[in-house]
Amino acid sequence: MPISTEIAIRMDTEDFLTPESDGALESVLDALERQAARATFPVVAEKLRTWGRRGHHHLISRLARHAVGYHSDTHSVHPTIAEELAELSFTQGQAAFTAREAAGFAEVRAAFGTLSCWTQPGGNWTAAALPVMRAFGVPMDFSEGWNSYLDVGSQPCYYGGLLHWSPPVLAPKPFLSALPTCLPAALQMVEQALATRPADSPPLCVVAHPTELCTHAFWDAVNFARGRSPAPSEWRPAPLRPAVDITAAADALNRYLKELRAMGLQFVTAQDLASRYPDRTVGSVVSREEVLDMAHTSLTEANWAVRGDRALSAAEVLPLVCGALCRPAIDHWTVRFIAGPEDTPIQQAPISGPLARSSIVTAAGWCERFVTEHSAVPTVLPLDRAWAAPADFLVVAAQALSHPDREVLPIEPCAVAAEAYVKPPARLHWDWPVFPEGFAPKGLWRQARGQAWTLKPALPASARDHNRDRWHTSPL
């Protein structure tokens, strides 16, 4: 079955203030079941708690037939995730995220078992969340082109140790709250995409919220817009659509799913994608010969390396190259996930010019020990009574490994190739209505750039038979 005949539907299940949103969720589930379609439902923990308070436990068993993800503890209640983490370092952000989300995550996991994905609430996209979710056992970060800090198109990749997918959303915005009027436009968007996409494209993607069926304004914008933080006693449900419009919208959703099926589309979930794109590299063994070949992929910039169905991020390449350079008696290494640096190098000219091989080997030993201890790329490396940026050092270390006869090698400023996939601040969705006016967390953007060290292609099993002879780089 060609991948281009697939579509992933994500339904963010979050409105814990509007009781009627539970009925809207039932209507969404009814429509999916009529069409034998599965979807991905990222669930907010407080939404789960409301089902217990309202006696709606049956929704848990119905949702469990689909792929369920985690969508934060309280979504838009201030301070939101991004607001709390905005001034923290990457390590501090991980600790703060764990403290605020661990209990809610445990509740959702207890209700549904293994969770298929993490989806950030609204514009709360933070790189620090990803290693925490990885530690929690979540395999995938299911974002979307609107909110992700990455611009990777529809192509799945690995970032922060998780399968990351942030495709363009192929639906009107808003979608369900505009049904049935927007039904022709929604179907036309899918038809046009199918007519123009290459045969080997990843699935199409539609994102919506069950509460849209029954409301004409988002619950969180009603209560928490522009940083407002009313007391819980003042929280109020979202304004409802007329009952006749809700019925018409639910009928239109059923017709929409039926038409998708008639187009030949098959429905896939986050669970399916995580199974399709496993990381076959972490935990695998690479030989010295492979590392020598891998070094050629980092001769001009810090980049990932791909061979067959295995891909290593620049962060995973770095300790292998350093280890091969400083420990010539070792003939194999086991690949570990390595995070990006805590911060970007300080704004000061690093060391440049010719370096003695002995200095490079000594620094490589320091770097390997640092990475082993911290499971992260260092922000800077000590080198000849100065310092070097890690990208600059990876390139000169790769050159030293590839040219054992050279006793002096130049070190020059080099790029982290994957930083090109991080959006500039002007394109980020910091205008999410819940954020306070003027909220612009540049620190979170810098952390996203730092974690670009972890970016690498996500390869399906079919990649096993291609490019098996040597390591190389390829675009996402």
C-alpha beads as a LAMMPS data file, in Angstrom:
LAMMPS data file: protein, C-alpha beads

476 atoms
475 bonds

1 atom types
1 bond types

-500.0 500.0 xlo xhi
-500.0 500.0 ylo yhi
-500.0 500.0 zlo zhi

Masses

1 110.0

Atoms # bond

1 1 1 0.000 0.000 0.000
2 1 1 1.645 3.302 -1.035
3 1 1 2.229 5.724 1.804
4 1 1 0.632 8.490 -0.269
5 1 1 -2.773 6.822 0.199
6 1 1 -2.743 7.397 3.945
7 1 1 -4.088 10.108 6.218
8 1 1 -3.539 10.729 9.923
9 1 1 -6.308 12.437 11.876
10 1 1 -5.385 13.990 15.221
11 1 1 -8.118 15.084 17.624
12 1 1 -6.754 17.120 20.536
13 1 1 -9.013 16.290 23.500
14 1 1 -8.604 19.117 25.954
15 1 1 -11.716 21.192 26.806
16 1 1 -12.312 20.410 30.484
17 1 1 -14.607 23.402 31.047
18 1 1 -17.440 22.751 28.572
19 1 1 -19.516 19.692 29.597
20 1 1 -21.066 19.482 26.134
21 1 1 -17.625 18.780 24.683
22 1 1 -17.990 15.211 26.002
23 1 1 -20.999 14.721 23.767
24 1 1 -19.025 16.221 20.886
25 1 1 -16.270 13.679 21.527
26 1 1 -18.889 10.912 21.373
27 1 1 -20.036 12.249 17.998
28 1 1 -16.465 12.213 16.695
29 1 1 -15.996 8.637 17.910
30 1 1 -19.310 7.602 16.362
31 1 1 -18.267 9.012 12.977
32 1 1 -14.873 7.307 13.111
33 1 1 -16.414 3.981 14.041
34 1 1 -18.992 4.198 11.230
35 1 1 -16.124 4.528 8.760
36 1 1 -13.900 1.945 10.492
37 1 1 -11.301 4.684 10.958
38 1 1 -8.770 5.108 13.735
39 1 1 -7.378 8.447 14.875
40 1 1 -4.875 9.832 17.370
41 1 1 -6.296 11.491 20.501
42 1 1 -3.838 13.499 22.614
43 1 1 -5.610 13.841 25.990
44 1 1 -5.214 16.538 28.646
45 1 1 -5.009 15.057 32.161
46 1 1 -7.558 17.507 33.584
47 1 1 -9.975 16.440 30.840
48 1 1 -9.544 12.845 32.002
49 1 1 -10.295 13.922 35.576
50 1 1 -13.546 15.581 34.490
51 1 1 -14.747 12.281 33.033
52 1 1 -14.345 10.748 36.469
53 1 1 -16.219 13.607 38.122
54 1 1 -19.018 13.463 35.537
55 1 1 -19.293 9.675 35.493
56 1 1 -18.234 9.476 31.845
57 1 1 -15.875 6.520 32.316
58 1 1 -17.165 4.902 29.119
59 1 1 -15.262 7.516 27.110
60 1 1 -12.011 5.970 28.301
61 1 1 -12.851 2.549 26.868
62 1 1 -14.046 4.086 23.625
63 1 1 -10.913 6.186 23.207
64 1 1 -8.719 3.195 23.989
65 1 1 -9.698 1.707 20.604
66 1 1 -7.663 4.496 19.024
67 1 1 -4.121 5.791 19.587
68 1 1 -3.977 7.987 22.692
69 1 1 -1.274 10.524 23.450
70 1 1 -0.479 13.008 26.194
71 1 1 -1.459 16.660 25.755
72 1 1 -0.235 18.139 29.075
73 1 1 -1.792 18.378 32.522
74 1 1 -3.860 21.579 32.245
75 1 1 -3.118 22.875 28.712
76 1 1 -3.724 26.643 28.894
77 1 1 -3.854 27.416 32.621
78 1 1 -1.203 30.034 33.414
79 1 1 1.675 29.755 33.676
80 1 1 1.664 27.593 30.583
81 1 1 4.599 25.312 29.834
82 1 1 6.388 27.846 27.642
83 1 1 5.808 30.642 30.152
84 1 1 7.300 28.601 32.980
85 1 1 10.288 27.374 30.988
86 1 1 11.022 30.594 29.077
87 1 1 13.797 31.847 31.389
88 1 1 15.221 28.469 32.397
89 1 1 18.226 26.652 30.991
90 1 1 17.701 23.464 29.016
91 1 1 18.504 21.285 32.033
92 1 1 16.409 23.399 34.386
93 1 1 13.576 23.275 31.863
94 1 1 13.612 19.482 31.853
95 1 1 13.391 19.419 35.649
96 1 1 10.563 21.973 35.702
97 1 1 8.659 20.154 32.959
98 1 1 9.002 16.858 34.814
99 1 1 7.761 18.428 38.059
100 1 1 4.654 19.927 36.466
101 1 1 3.737 17.071 34.098
102 1 1 4.776 13.771 35.711
103 1 1 1.601 13.294 37.768
104 1 1 -0.771 14.152 34.912
105 1 1 1.155 11.920 32.546
106 1 1 0.945 9.048 35.034
107 1 1 -2.846 9.468 35.283
108 1 1 -3.348 9.390 31.518
109 1 1 -1.012 6.424 31.148
110 1 1 -2.822 4.566 33.962
111 1 1 -6.105 5.068 32.102
112 1 1 -4.897 4.088 28.631
113 1 1 -1.673 2.126 29.000
114 1 1 1.241 2.935 26.709
115 1 1 0.822 6.395 25.178
116 1 1 1.665 6.783 21.507
117 1 1 2.754 10.428 21.381
118 1 1 3.313 13.775 23.028
119 1 1 1.532 16.797 21.556
120 1 1 2.337 20.226 22.950
121 1 1 -0.667 22.347 24.006
122 1 1 -1.117 25.194 21.534
123 1 1 2.014 27.273 21.037
124 1 1 3.820 25.688 24.020
125 1 1 6.522 24.075 21.891
126 1 1 9.614 23.384 24.027
127 1 1 12.620 21.234 23.190
128 1 1 13.098 20.482 26.913
129 1 1 9.879 18.438 26.910
130 1 1 11.254 15.879 24.468
131 1 1 13.947 14.121 26.536
132 1 1 11.461 13.966 29.421
133 1 1 8.862 12.292 27.216
134 1 1 11.540 9.935 25.944
135 1 1 12.338 8.993 29.547
136 1 1 8.598 8.456 30.142
137 1 1 8.597 5.911 27.304
138 1 1 6.745 7.993 24.698
139 1 1 8.036 7.226 21.173
140 1 1 6.747 10.197 19.170
141 1 1 6.366 13.978 19.190
142 1 1 3.268 14.660 17.084
143 1 1 3.264 18.402 16.412
144 1 1 2.137 20.271 13.294
145 1 1 3.455 22.888 10.897
146 1 1 1.616 25.723 12.672
147 1 1 3.240 25.362 16.072
148 1 1 6.485 23.443 15.628
149 1 1 9.779 25.326 15.860
150 1 1 11.045 23.008 13.111
151 1 1 10.424 23.372 9.408
152 1 1 10.755 19.821 8.122
153 1 1 7.674 19.746 5.919
154 1 1 5.701 16.514 5.999
155 1 1 8.776 14.339 6.470
156 1 1 9.119 12.427 9.754
157 1 1 12.487 12.815 11.454
158 1 1 14.122 12.181 14.800
159 1 1 14.671 15.147 17.105
160 1 1 15.320 15.181 20.825
161 1 1 15.367 11.392 20.825
162 1 1 11.743 11.093 19.648
163 1 1 10.182 10.468 16.281
164 1 1 9.082 13.982 15.322
165 1 1 6.313 14.727 12.852
166 1 1 5.091 18.276 12.254
167 1 1 3.373 18.145 8.855
168 1 1 1.254 20.844 7.273
169 1 1 -2.355 20.554 8.448
170 1 1 -4.612 19.753 5.521
171 1 1 -7.875 21.231 6.778
172 1 1 -9.524 24.625 7.082
173 1 1 -8.851 26.476 10.301
174 1 1 -11.123 26.325 12.202
175 1 1 -12.441 23.043 10.874
176 1 1 -15.153 21.282 12.883
177 1 1 -16.697 24.541 14.118
178 1 1 -17.040 25.614 10.465
179 1 1 -18.850 22.440 9.412
180 1 1 -21.016 21.852 7.488
181 1 1 -20.240 25.026 5.510
182 1 1 -16.537 24.238 5.034
183 1 1 -17.041 20.606 3.965
184 1 1 -16.528 21.215 0.209
185 1 1 -13.367 23.237 0.871
186 1 1 -11.997 20.574 3.246
187 1 1 -12.499 17.820 0.689
188 1 1 -11.007 19.943 -2.084
189 1 1 -7.831 20.445 -0.019
190 1 1 -7.387 16.684 0.228
191 1 1 -8.135 16.093 -3.451
192 1 1 -5.603 18.718 -4.521
193 1 1 -2.958 17.265 -2.219
194 1 1 -3.485 13.779 -3.598
195 1 1 -3.212 15.084 -7.149
196 1 1 0.110 16.845 -6.595
197 1 1 2.043 14.785 -4.038
198 1 1 4.770 12.316 -5.056
199 1 1 3.925 8.650 -4.669
200 1 1 6.346 8.116 -1.785
201 1 1 5.096 11.029 0.340
202 1 1 4.314 10.561 4.046
203 1 1 0.666 10.557 5.129
204 1 1 -1.589 13.573 4.873
205 1 1 -2.550 15.100 8.210
206 1 1 -5.694 16.671 9.646
207 1 1 -5.797 18.258 13.109
208 1 1 -8.970 19.285 14.935
209 1 1 -10.571 19.340 18.395
210 1 1 -13.772 17.471 19.307
211 1 1 -15.008 20.508 21.234
212 1 1 -15.170 22.451 17.956
213 1 1 -18.285 20.494 17.001
214 1 1 -20.301 22.090 19.788
215 1 1 -18.637 25.500 20.403
216 1 1 -17.947 28.553 18.279
217 1 1 -15.024 29.858 20.385
218 1 1 -12.164 27.976 22.003
219 1 1 -12.608 27.262 25.699
220 1 1 -9.109 28.461 26.594
221 1 1 -9.356 31.733 24.685
222 1 1 -12.602 32.422 26.543
223 1 1 -10.855 32.058 29.912
224 1 1 -7.107 32.520 29.535
225 1 1 -6.553 34.807 26.524
226 1 1 -3.559 37.164 26.556
227 1 1 -2.266 35.931 29.884
228 1 1 -5.537 36.264 31.834
229 1 1 -5.517 34.082 34.941
230 1 1 -8.971 34.087 36.562
231 1 1 -9.621 32.097 39.714
232 1 1 -11.032 28.600 39.065
233 1 1 -14.368 29.760 40.462
234 1 1 -14.539 32.201 37.534
235 1 1 -13.770 29.698 34.775
236 1 1 -16.674 29.318 32.381
237 1 1 -17.556 27.012 29.489
238 1 1 -17.166 28.046 25.890
239 1 1 -20.226 29.464 24.088
240 1 1 -22.266 26.737 22.414
241 1 1 -23.438 26.482 18.848
242 1 1 -27.188 26.030 18.294
243 1 1 -28.236 22.398 18.656
244 1 1 -29.265 22.176 15.004
245 1 1 -25.794 23.327 13.930
246 1 1 -24.115 20.758 16.173
247 1 1 -26.155 17.972 14.593
248 1 1 -25.387 19.257 11.101
249 1 1 -21.666 19.483 11.903
250 1 1 -21.576 15.916 13.226
251 1 1 -23.338 14.675 10.071
252 1 1 -20.857 16.607 7.923
253 1 1 -17.917 15.043 9.766
254 1 1 -19.296 11.607 9.002
255 1 1 -19.636 12.563 5.317
256 1 1 -16.083 13.929 5.340
257 1 1 -14.645 10.662 6.666
258 1 1 -16.762 8.659 4.227
259 1 1 -15.443 10.733 1.302
260 1 1 -11.852 10.245 2.489
261 1 1 -12.460 6.524 2.455
262 1 1 -13.978 6.794 -1.033
263 1 1 -10.796 8.549 -2.233
264 1 1 -8.883 5.394 -1.303
265 1 1 -7.282 6.863 1.796
266 1 1 -6.320 4.595 4.672
267 1 1 -6.294 5.943 8.226
268 1 1 -3.075 5.755 10.252
269 1 1 -2.222 6.830 13.783
270 1 1 0.789 7.940 15.799
271 1 1 1.111 4.335 16.909
272 1 1 1.406 3.203 13.294
273 1 1 4.032 5.839 12.500
274 1 1 6.128 5.021 15.566
275 1 1 6.148 1.370 14.471
276 1 1 7.028 2.304 10.903
277 1 1 9.952 4.576 11.791
278 1 1 11.817 2.992 14.721
279 1 1 15.271 4.285 15.604
280 1 1 17.405 1.298 14.636
281 1 1 20.649 3.091 15.426
282 1 1 20.549 3.735 19.170
283 1 1 21.778 0.540 20.807
284 1 1 23.429 -0.740 17.635
285 1 1 27.152 -1.349 17.283
286 1 1 29.384 0.475 14.798
287 1 1 32.889 -0.626 13.892
288 1 1 36.048 1.441 13.632
289 1 1 35.860 1.095 9.877
290 1 1 32.349 2.532 9.914
291 1 1 33.432 5.435 12.109
292 1 1 36.292 6.189 9.709
293 1 1 33.801 6.242 6.861
294 1 1 31.400 8.305 8.972
295 1 1 34.104 10.921 9.556
296 1 1 33.943 11.793 5.859
297 1 1 30.358 12.989 6.350
298 1 1 31.583 15.651 8.812
299 1 1 34.490 17.127 6.893
300 1 1 32.813 20.476 6.180
301 1 1 29.977 20.782 8.714
302 1 1 28.495 18.976 11.694
303 1 1 25.909 16.714 10.112
304 1 1 24.029 13.483 10.551
305 1 1 25.162 10.246 8.912
306 1 1 22.954 7.704 7.131
307 1 1 23.636 4.159 6.028
308 1 1 20.936 1.696 4.998
309 1 1 18.149 1.903 7.579
310 1 1 20.343 3.512 10.253
311 1 1 20.813 7.229 10.870
312 1 1 23.024 8.958 13.426
313 1 1 22.561 12.564 14.479
314 1 1 25.553 14.894 14.621
315 1 1 25.383 14.528 18.419
316 1 1 25.683 10.745 18.073
317 1 1 28.499 11.050 15.540
318 1 1 30.593 13.331 17.782
319 1 1 31.614 10.823 20.535
320 1 1 32.269 8.095 17.962
321 1 1 34.686 10.280 16.026
322 1 1 36.334 11.471 19.236
323 1 1 36.584 7.936 20.580
324 1 1 38.121 6.594 17.375
325 1 1 40.661 9.430 17.395
326 1 1 41.779 9.202 21.031
327 1 1 41.483 5.433 21.558
328 1 1 43.002 3.672 18.539
329 1 1 42.899 0.239 20.231
330 1 1 39.086 0.183 20.381
331 1 1 37.450 -1.401 17.332
332 1 1 33.716 -0.918 18.012
333 1 1 31.265 1.317 19.884
334 1 1 27.613 1.086 20.925
335 1 1 25.548 4.082 19.818
336 1 1 23.776 6.012 22.593
337 1 1 21.277 8.845 22.324
338 1 1 23.124 12.112 22.914
339 1 1 21.348 15.409 23.557
340 1 1 22.446 18.718 22.102
341 1 1 24.426 21.273 24.117
342 1 1 22.989 23.084 27.131
343 1 1 23.460 26.408 25.374
344 1 1 24.952 27.903 22.244
345 1 1 28.630 28.923 22.422
346 1 1 29.301 32.334 23.924
347 1 1 29.464 35.202 21.459
348 1 1 33.210 35.498 21.245
349 1 1 35.645 34.476 18.552
350 1 1 36.723 30.875 19.275
351 1 1 40.132 29.487 18.544
352 1 1 41.088 29.364 14.878
353 1 1 44.131 28.589 12.817
354 1 1 46.456 25.575 12.772
355 1 1 46.263 22.982 15.540
356 1 1 48.720 20.259 16.462
357 1 1 47.354 16.722 16.207
358 1 1 48.302 16.092 19.813
359 1 1 46.061 18.970 20.929
360 1 1 43.161 17.637 18.886
361 1 1 43.568 14.125 20.305
362 1 1 43.705 15.472 23.870
363 1 1 40.543 17.519 23.308
364 1 1 38.849 14.493 21.709
365 1 1 39.522 12.490 24.870
366 1 1 38.020 15.267 27.001
367 1 1 34.985 15.447 24.720
368 1 1 34.371 11.695 24.789
369 1 1 34.526 11.681 28.603
370 1 1 32.145 14.660 28.805
371 1 1 29.611 13.066 26.473
372 1 1 29.819 9.754 28.337
373 1 1 29.173 11.473 31.671
374 1 1 26.477 13.938 30.583
375 1 1 24.906 12.212 27.524
376 1 1 25.036 15.609 25.836
377 1 1 27.228 17.636 23.509
378 1 1 29.393 20.143 25.442
379 1 1 28.702 23.825 24.916
380 1 1 32.431 24.430 24.376
381 1 1 35.600 22.315 24.420
382 1 1 38.876 23.338 26.072
383 1 1 41.568 23.450 23.407
384 1 1 45.074 24.908 23.599
385 1 1 44.315 27.239 26.536
386 1 1 41.288 28.519 24.642
387 1 1 38.014 26.941 23.603
388 1 1 36.326 25.583 20.518
389 1 1 32.695 25.380 19.499
390 1 1 31.621 21.715 19.267
391 1 1 30.680 21.950 15.571
392 1 1 34.105 23.386 14.716
393 1 1 35.780 20.660 16.720
394 1 1 33.770 17.805 15.180
395 1 1 34.947 18.846 11.733
396 1 1 38.629 19.159 12.673
397 1 1 38.467 15.870 14.624
398 1 1 36.939 14.151 11.581
399 1 1 39.725 15.559 9.425
400 1 1 42.348 14.324 11.894
401 1 1 40.766 10.852 11.882
402 1 1 40.575 10.778 8.075
403 1 1 44.156 12.019 7.594
404 1 1 46.367 10.238 10.157
405 1 1 49.514 11.494 8.386
406 1 1 48.791 15.177 9.101
407 1 1 50.414 16.581 12.236
408 1 1 48.872 20.041 11.849
409 1 1 45.268 20.746 10.859
410 1 1 43.301 23.993 10.560
411 1 1 40.205 24.666 12.663
412 1 1 37.612 27.005 11.210
413 1 1 34.051 28.112 12.043
414 1 1 31.617 25.451 10.858
415 1 1 27.854 25.089 10.803
416 1 1 25.518 22.614 12.452
417 1 1 23.743 21.534 9.284
418 1 1 20.419 20.793 10.980
419 1 1 20.085 24.338 12.334
420 1 1 18.777 25.205 8.864
421 1 1 15.594 23.323 9.784
422 1 1 14.854 25.505 12.837
423 1 1 12.474 28.345 11.991
424 1 1 13.631 31.931 12.586
425 1 1 11.812 33.698 15.434
426 1 1 9.705 35.768 13.015
427 1 1 7.985 32.568 11.840
428 1 1 7.182 31.139 15.265
429 1 1 3.627 30.935 16.565
430 1 1 4.165 33.171 19.605
431 1 1 0.891 34.905 18.764
432 1 1 -1.095 31.968 20.177
433 1 1 -4.101 33.734 21.795
434 1 1 -3.405 32.344 25.277
435 1 1 0.089 33.833 25.540
436 1 1 0.471 37.295 27.129
437 1 1 0.924 40.217 24.741
438 1 1 4.528 40.478 23.584
439 1 1 5.523 37.012 24.836
440 1 1 8.599 36.018 22.834
441 1 1 10.645 33.272 24.545
442 1 1 13.911 33.638 22.620
443 1 1 15.594 31.297 25.084
444 1 1 13.308 28.454 23.983
445 1 1 14.207 29.188 20.375
446 1 1 17.943 29.064 21.191
447 1 1 17.424 25.719 22.880
448 1 1 15.632 24.433 19.789
449 1 1 18.684 25.422 17.730
450 1 1 20.999 23.734 20.213
451 1 1 19.002 20.521 20.018
452 1 1 19.310 20.591 16.222
453 1 1 22.386 18.463 16.987
454 1 1 19.886 15.613 17.599
455 1 1 18.045 15.951 14.274
456 1 1 18.324 13.092 11.800
457 1 1 16.149 11.427 9.140
458 1 1 13.539 8.886 10.217
459 1 1 13.990 5.865 7.980
460 1 1 11.403 3.164 7.268
461 1 1 12.364 -0.473 7.011
462 1 1 12.412 -0.163 3.212
463 1 1 15.567 1.973 3.521
464 1 1 17.538 -1.107 4.563
465 1 1 18.409 -2.054 1.002
466 1 1 19.575 1.397 -0.085
467 1 1 23.016 2.972 0.351
468 1 1 24.344 0.042 2.345
469 1 1 27.991 0.445 1.388
470 1 1 28.939 3.660 3.144
471 1 1 27.762 6.440 5.405
472 1 1 26.458 9.580 3.745
473 1 1 24.235 12.579 4.345
474 1 1 20.902 13.210 2.701
475 1 1 18.239 15.919 3.067
476 1 1 15.155 15.230 5.135

Bonds

1 1 1 2
2 1 2 3
3 1 3 4
4 1 4 5
5 1 5 6
6 1 6 7
7 1 7 8
8 1 8 9
9 1 9 10
10 1 10 11
11 1 11 12
12 1 12 13
13 1 13 14
14 1 14 15
15 1 15 16
16 1 16 17
17 1 17 18
18 1 18 19
19 1 19 20
20 1 20 21
21 1 21 22
22 1 22 23
23 1 23 24
24 1 24 25
25 1 25 26
26 1 26 27
27 1 27 28
28 1 28 29
29 1 29 30
30 1 30 31
31 1 31 32
32 1 32 33
33 1 33 34
34 1 34 35
35 1 35 36
36 1 36 37
37 1 37 38
38 1 38 39
39 1 39 40
40 1 40 41
41 1 41 42
42 1 42 43
43 1 43 44
44 1 44 45
45 1 45 46
46 1 46 47
47 1 47 48
48 1 48 49
49 1 49 50
50 1 50 51
51 1 51 52
52 1 52 53
53 1 53 54
54 1 54 55
55 1 55 56
56 1 56 57
57 1 57 58
58 1 58 59
59 1 59 60
60 1 60 61
61 1 61 62
62 1 62 63
63 1 63 64
64 1 64 65
65 1 65 66
66 1 66 67
67 1 67 68
68 1 68 69
69 1 69 70
70 1 70 71
71 1 71 72
72 1 72 73
73 1 73 74
74 1 74 75
75 1 75 76
76 1 76 77
77 1 77 78
78 1 78 79
79 1 79 80
80 1 80 81
81 1 81 82
82 1 82 83
83 1 83 84
84 1 84 85
85 1 85 86
86 1 86 87
87 1 87 88
88 1 88 89
89 1 89 90
90 1 90 91
91 1 91 92
92 1 92 93
93 1 93 94
94 1 94 95
95 1 95 96
96 1 96 97
97 1 97 98
98 1 98 99
99 1 99 100
100 1 100 101
101 1 101 102
102 1 102 103
103 1 103 104
104 1 104 105
105 1 105 106
106 1 106 107
107 1 107 108
108 1 108 109
109 1 109 110
110 1 110 111
111 1 111 112
112 1 112 113
113 1 113 114
114 1 114 115
115 1 115 116
116 1 116 117
117 1 117 118
118 1 118 119
119 1 119 120
120 1 120 121
121 1 121 122
122 1 122 123
123 1 123 124
124 1 124 125
125 1 125 126
126 1 126 127
127 1 127 128
128 1 128 129
129 1 129 130
130 1 130 131
131 1 131 132
132 1 132 133
133 1 133 134
134 1 134 135
135 1 135 136
136 1 136 137
137 1 137 138
138 1 138 139
139 1 139 140
140 1 140 141
141 1 141 142
142 1 142 143
143 1 143 144
144 1 144 145
145 1 145 146
146 1 146 147
147 1 147 148
148 1 148 149
149 1 149 150
150 1 150 151
151 1 151 152
152 1 152 153
153 1 153 154
154 1 154 155
155 1 155 156
156 1 156 157
157 1 157 158
158 1 158 159
159 1 159 160
160 1 160 161
161 1 161 162
162 1 162 163
163 1 163 164
164 1 164 165
165 1 165 166
166 1 166 167
167 1 167 168
168 1 168 169
169 1 169 170
170 1 170 171
171 1 171 172
172 1 172 173
173 1 173 174
174 1 174 175
175 1 175 176
176 1 176 177
177 1 177 178
178 1 178 179
179 1 179 180
180 1 180 181
181 1 181 182
182 1 182 183
183 1 183 184
184 1 184 185
185 1 185 186
186 1 186 187
187 1 187 188
188 1 188 189
189 1 189 190
190 1 190 191
191 1 191 192
192 1 192 193
193 1 193 194
194 1 194 195
195 1 195 196
196 1 196 197
197 1 197 198
198 1 198 199
199 1 199 200
200 1 200 201
201 1 201 202
202 1 202 203
203 1 203 204
204 1 204 205
205 1 205 206
206 1 206 207
207 1 207 208
208 1 208 209
209 1 209 210
210 1 210 211
211 1 211 212
212 1 212 213
213 1 213 214
214 1 214 215
215 1 215 216
216 1 216 217
217 1 217 218
218 1 218 219
219 1 219 220
220 1 220 221
221 1 221 222
222 1 222 223
223 1 223 224
224 1 224 225
225 1 225 226
226 1 226 227
227 1 227 228
228 1 228 229
229 1 229 230
230 1 230 231
231 1 231 232
232 1 232 233
233 1 233 234
234 1 234 235
235 1 235 236
236 1 236 237
237 1 237 238
238 1 238 239
239 1 239 240
240 1 240 241
241 1 241 242
242 1 242 243
243 1 243 244
244 1 244 245
245 1 245 246
246 1 246 247
247 1 247 248
248 1 248 249
249 1 249 250
250 1 250 251
251 1 251 252
252 1 252 253
253 1 253 254
254 1 254 255
255 1 255 256
256 1 256 257
257 1 257 258
258 1 258 259
259 1 259 260
260 1 260 261
261 1 261 262
262 1 262 263
263 1 263 264
264 1 264 265
265 1 265 266
266 1 266 267
267 1 267 268
268 1 268 269
269 1 269 270
270 1 270 271
271 1 271 272
272 1 272 273
273 1 273 274
274 1 274 275
275 1 275 276
276 1 276 277
277 1 277 278
278 1 278 279
279 1 279 280
280 1 280 281
281 1 281 282
282 1 282 283
283 1 283 284
284 1 284 285
285 1 285 286
286 1 286 287
287 1 287 288
288 1 288 289
289 1 289 290
290 1 290 291
291 1 291 292
292 1 292 293
293 1 293 294
294 1 294 295
295 1 295 296
296 1 296 297
297 1 297 298
298 1 298 299
299 1 299 300
300 1 300 301
301 1 301 302
302 1 302 303
303 1 303 304
304 1 304 305
305 1 305 306
306 1 306 307
307 1 307 308
308 1 308 309
309 1 309 310
310 1 310 311
311 1 311 312
312 1 312 313
313 1 313 314
314 1 314 315
315 1 315 316
316 1 316 317
317 1 317 318
318 1 318 319
319 1 319 320
320 1 320 321
321 1 321 322
322 1 322 323
323 1 323 324
324 1 324 325
325 1 325 326
326 1 326 327
327 1 327 328
328 1 328 329
329 1 329 330
330 1 330 331
331 1 331 332
332 1 332 333
333 1 333 334
334 1 334 335
335 1 335 336
336 1 336 337
337 1 337 338
338 1 338 339
339 1 339 340
340 1 340 341
341 1 341 342
342 1 342 343
343 1 343 344
344 1 344 345
345 1 345 346
346 1 346 347
347 1 347 348
348 1 348 349
349 1 349 350
350 1 350 351
351 1 351 352
352 1 352 353
353 1 353 354
354 1 354 355
355 1 355 356
356 1 356 357
357 1 357 358
358 1 358 359
359 1 359 360
360 1 360 361
361 1 361 362
362 1 362 363
363 1 363 364
364 1 364 365
365 1 365 366
366 1 366 367
367 1 367 368
368 1 368 369
369 1 369 370
370 1 370 371
371 1 371 372
372 1 372 373
373 1 373 374
374 1 374 375
375 1 375 376
376 1 376 377
377 1 377 378
378 1 378 379
379 1 379 380
380 1 380 381
381 1 381 382
382 1 382 383
383 1 383 384
384 1 384 385
385 1 385 386
386 1 386 387
387 1 387 388
388 1 388 389
389 1 389 390
390 1 390 391
391 1 391 392
392 1 392 393
393 1 393 394
394 1 394 395
395 1 395 396
396 1 396 397
397 1 397 398
398 1 398 399
399 1 399 400
400 1 400 401
401 1 401 402
402 1 402 403
403 1 403 404
404 1 404 405
405 1 405 406
406 1 406 407
407 1 407 408
408 1 408 409
409 1 409 410
410 1 410 411
411 1 411 412
412 1 412 413
413 1 413 414
414 1 414 415
415 1 415 416
416 1 416 417
417 1 417 418
418 1 418 419
419 1 419 420
420 1 420 421
421 1 421 422
422 1 422 423
423 1 423 424
424 1 424 425
425 1 425 426
426 1 426 427
427 1 427 428
428 1 428 429
429 1 429 430
430 1 430 431
431 1 431 432
432 1 432 433
433 1 433 434
434 1 434 435
435 1 435 436
436 1 436 437
437 1 437 438
438 1 438 439
439 1 439 440
440 1 440 441
441 1 441 442
442 1 442 443
443 1 443 444
444 1 444 445
445 1 445 446
446 1 446 447
447 1 447 448
448 1 448 449
449 1 449 450
450 1 450 451
451 1 451 452
452 1 452 453
453 1 453 454
454 1 454 455
455 1 455 456
456 1 456 457
457 1 457 458
458 1 458 459
459 1 459 460
460 1 460 461
461 1 461 462
462 1 462 463
463 1 463 464
464 1 464 465
465 1 465 466
466 1 466 467
467 1 467 468
468 1 468 469
469 1 469 470
470 1 470 471
471 1 471 472
472 1 472 473
473 1 473 474
474 1 474 475
475 1 475 476
